[in-house]
Structures are given as C-alpha cells and as structure tokens.
Amino acid sequence: MSTQINLRFDPPTVAALDDLAADEGRSRADVVRDAVRRRLEEVERERADEAYRAAYLAHPETEDEMREAHDNAVRLTNEEPWEPWW
C-alpha cells in the first residue's frame, strides 16, 4: 500500500526535475521517490556511523588489545606462503 503526498516546488526546481526525469526516461514521481529513498538510506548510514563512533569512544581498544592485534597480524603475515609476484 502506498500513501500519496502532495509537495510544492518552485518553478526552477520543477524545471530541473522535469529535465532530469526526461533525461533518465522516468516519471517525475519516480525521480522524487528515488531521491527521498536515497536520502533516507544516507541518514540511516550516518546514524549508524555516529553510533559506531560513540561506542568506540566509550570503549576504545586497550593497549593489550592493540598489542595482541599487532602480534596476530605479524604472525599471520609470517605464516603466509608468499610467492614471488614477478
């Protein structure tokens, strides 16, 4: 089910919207729906990023965790059967 929403745009915006819709072979409504959907996805990503940043700042890695990560990276690199690329 969908809900109809009435929007008002100034003439230059409508002209640009119509040009874009024509260039893409889509309806004006499709272009607006796509723009709103993309913005909502962008906001969702921004909020997730901010939540991640806040959690990291509240609980950053300890020195021991950083040392363990480094040691694991060195160990895994040394265990890799490197082959010449040339």
Beta strands, then each sheet from edge to edge (+ up, - down):
end
